[in-house]
């Protein structure tokens, strides 16, 4: 996803070369060797370490995609976003598998944004067949299509990511604006 990392291999059929792009996320500047240790010095349980803002790195995927597009792209940048914008606006139907996983996931509903998206007012997972729309994501994608990758790393989108990480209700992280 846009908030994570990726690697990409591009084959150039004109010269037979393969080019690698590294868009993996990096650790925030404030990370040190104690980030995933409990107060007693022992490693945190996996779920405690991973769920929430603590494990969030600096996203690299969008910069990678922008660079690869600049060097190899054939379609206009904005055109690449339209299918995802359309899907976020129209939504997708929750599959039986997703409904099953949501019913068994104990921690997801502890996150207010995930709870609002995947669960009903009583805190029960939305049922298979329910259409999930994400107009907020569609708006972010429209901004990126219009303004490019810089809009992700500077301004409102970056500020919202940092605030979400730092203000996670149970497991805040150390990502800050300078990391972007």
C-alpha positions, 0 to 999 in steps of 0.5 A: 500500500501507499503507506508502506514499502516495496521493491520493483524490477523493470525490464527494458526490452530495448536493451535487455537490462533489468533495473531494480528500484528500492522503495522499502520503508525506513526506520524513523530517526527517533528509533533506537535499540529499545523500541521493541523492548519492554521496561524489563528489557525483554522483547515485546510480544509480537502483537504488542510490538507490531499493532499500532504506531510503534512499528510504522516506518517512513513510507517509501513506495510512492517515491519509488513509483514516482521515480520509476514512472519518471524513467519508464512511464508511458501514461500520464501519472494521473491516469494511473490513479483512476482505477483505484479512485473509482474503486475507492468511490464505488467500493467493494463487496466484503467477501466471505473470507474477509468477513470470516477474518474480521469476525476472528480478529481481536485487535482491529476494532480497537483502532477507531478508524478501522472500527468505523470502517470494518465494524457496525455501530455495535462493534460487530464485523460488517457482513459478507456482501456489504459494500465498503466505500472509502471516500477519504482514500479516493480524495487522497488518491485524487490529490496524489494524481493531481499533485504528484508524490510530493503531496504525500510527503509534505503537507496535509497527507503527511501531517495526518499520517504523523498524527495518526502514528503519534496519537495511536490510542494504545501503541503510539510511534515515533514517526515525525514530519522530518522523517518524510 
